[in-house]
Amino acid sequence: MASSSDRSTARRGLRLVREDAEDLADNPSRLRAVIRRAQSQLREDRSRIGSLRADVPRLVRLAGAIAKGEYRRLPWKSLFFVAAGLLYFVTPADLIPDFILGTGFLDDAVVVAYVMKAIRDDLARFEDWELTNAPADPETLNPPY
């Protein structure tokens, strides 16, 4: 269970990216650009991102399916959370700047965990859909991160 401090940190972090995340949720081409940045950051910072290695790719797959128009069952609020979580992850100057060795990704992990909890039911529905409907994408099936 997340502490009240973690929830507070996550809410502050999401407020930092709120306007841009709302724009991303309505703009598939910008969302695709953030997806590419997230994939790149996952590859580059693989050894420093800990639990984000499992969660961010799930958000990337969901956002990618939305941006391509393949999956349309995500409520707008959950799409906002996905966009905000990815945007926060790729933004280097957030609550704890990512370049700070050892602690730079702690706030990212808290925000992404908050997003994962907020969308858990919608994410489970997407992953069920993905098992039977998603086109096979070699990089998604065997990501390099």
C-alpha positions as CSV (number, residue, x, y, z in Angstrom):
1,M,0.0,0.0,0.0
2,A,1.3,3.4,-0.9
3,S,2.0,5.8,1.9
4,S,0.4,9.2,2.0
5,S,3.8,10.7,1.2
6,D,4.0,8.7,-2.0
7,R,0.5,9.7,-3.0
8,S,1.3,13.3,-2.3
9,T,4.5,13.1,-4.4
10,A,2.6,11.4,-7.2
11,R,-0.1,14.1,-7.2
12,R,2.5,16.9,-7.2
13,G,4.3,15.2,-10.1
14,L,1.1,14.8,-12.1
15,R,0.3,18.4,-11.6
16,L,3.6,19.4,-13.2
17,V,2.6,17.7,-16.5
18,R,-1.2,18.1,-16.4
19,E,-1.6,20.5,-19.3
20,D,0.8,18.7,-21.6
21,A,-0.7,15.4,-20.7
22,E,-4.2,16.6,-21.6
23,D,-2.8,17.7,-24.9
24,L,-1.1,14.3,-25.4
25,A,-4.4,12.5,-24.6
26,D,-6.0,14.3,-27.5
27,N,-3.1,14.2,-30.0
28,P,-1.9,10.8,-31.2
29,S,1.1,12.1,-33.1
30,R,2.5,13.8,-30.0
31,L,1.7,10.7,-27.9
32,R,3.7,8.6,-30.4
33,A,6.6,11.0,-29.9
34,V,6.5,10.6,-26.2
35,I,6.3,6.8,-26.6
36,R,9.5,6.9,-28.7
37,R,11.2,9.0,-26.0
38,A,10.1,6.6,-23.3
39,Q,11.4,3.6,-25.2
40,S,14.7,5.3,-25.8
41,Q,15.0,6.3,-22.1
42,L,14.2,2.7,-21.1
43,R,17.1,1.5,-23.3
44,E,19.6,4.2,-22.2
45,D,18.9,4.1,-18.5
46,R,18.2,0.4,-18.1
47,S,20.4,-0.1,-15.1
48,R,19.1,2.9,-13.2
49,I,15.3,2.5,-13.5
50,G,14.5,-0.5,-11.3
51,S,10.7,-1.2,-11.2
52,L,10.0,1.1,-14.1
53,R,11.5,-1.5,-16.4
54,A,8.3,-3.6,-15.9
55,D,5.6,-0.8,-15.7
56,V,6.6,1.7,-18.4
57,P,6.6,-0.9,-21.2
58,R,3.0,-1.7,-20.3
59,L,2.1,1.9,-20.5
60,V,3.9,2.2,-23.8
61,R,2.0,-0.7,-25.3
62,L,-1.3,0.7,-24.1
63,A,-0.5,4.2,-25.4
64,G,0.8,2.8,-28.7
65,A,-2.4,0.8,-29.3
66,I,-4.5,4.0,-28.5
67,A,-2.3,6.2,-30.7
68,K,-2.6,3.8,-33.6
69,G,-6.3,3.6,-33.2
70,E,-6.2,-0.2,-32.5
71,Y,-7.6,0.0,-29.0
72,R,-10.5,2.4,-28.3
73,R,-12.0,1.2,-25.0
74,L,-9.9,3.3,-22.6
75,P,-11.9,6.0,-20.7
76,W,-10.5,9.5,-21.2
77,K,-9.4,9.8,-17.5
78,S,-7.3,6.6,-17.8
79,L,-5.8,7.9,-21.1
80,F,-4.9,11.1,-19.3
81,F,-3.1,9.1,-16.6
82,V,-1.2,7.0,-19.2
83,A,-0.1,10.2,-21.0
84,A,0.8,11.9,-17.8
85,G,2.8,8.9,-16.5
86,L,4.8,8.6,-19.7
87,L,5.3,12.3,-20.0
88,Y,6.6,12.5,-16.4
89,F,8.9,9.5,-17.0
90,V,10.5,11.3,-20.1
91,T,10.8,14.7,-18.4
92,P,14.3,15.0,-17.0
93,A,13.6,18.1,-14.9
94,D,10.9,16.8,-12.6
95,L,10.6,16.8,-8.8
96,I,13.9,14.9,-8.5
97,P,16.0,15.5,-11.6
98,D,16.7,12.2,-13.4
99,F,20.5,13.0,-13.7
100,I,20.9,12.7,-9.9
101,L,22.6,9.3,-9.5
102,G,20.8,6.9,-7.3
103,T,17.7,8.9,-6.6
104,G,16.8,10.6,-9.9
105,F,14.2,8.0,-10.9
106,L,12.6,7.6,-7.4
107,D,9.9,10.2,-8.1
108,D,9.3,8.7,-11.6
109,A,8.7,5.3,-9.9
110,V,6.3,6.8,-7.5
111,V,4.3,8.6,-10.2
112,V,4.3,5.6,-12.5
113,A,3.2,3.3,-9.6
114,Y,0.4,5.8,-8.8
115,V,-0.7,5.7,-12.5
116,M,-0.6,1.9,-12.6
117,K,-2.9,1.7,-9.6
118,A,-5.2,4.4,-10.9
119,I,-5.7,2.5,-14.2
120,R,-5.3,-1.1,-13.0
121,D,-8.8,-2.3,-14.1
122,D,-8.5,-0.6,-17.5
123,L,-5.0,-1.9,-18.0
124,A,-6.1,-5.5,-17.2
125,R,-8.9,-5.1,-19.8
126,F,-6.4,-3.8,-22.3
127,E,-4.0,-6.7,-21.6
128,D,-6.8,-9.2,-22.0
129,W,-7.7,-7.6,-25.4
130,E,-4.0,-7.5,-26.3
131,L,-3.6,-11.3,-25.9
132,T,-6.1,-12.0,-28.7
133,N,-6.4,-8.8,-30.8
134,A,-3.1,-6.9,-30.9
135,P,-1.1,-7.2,-34.1
136,A,2.3,-8.9,-33.5
137,D,5.0,-6.2,-33.2
138,P,8.5,-7.7,-32.8
139,E,9.8,-4.8,-30.7
140,T,6.8,-5.0,-28.4
141,L,7.1,-8.8,-28.0
142,N,10.9,-8.7,-27.4
143,P,11.7,-5.2,-26.3
144,P,15.4,-4.3,-26.1
145,Y,15.0,-2.9,-22.5
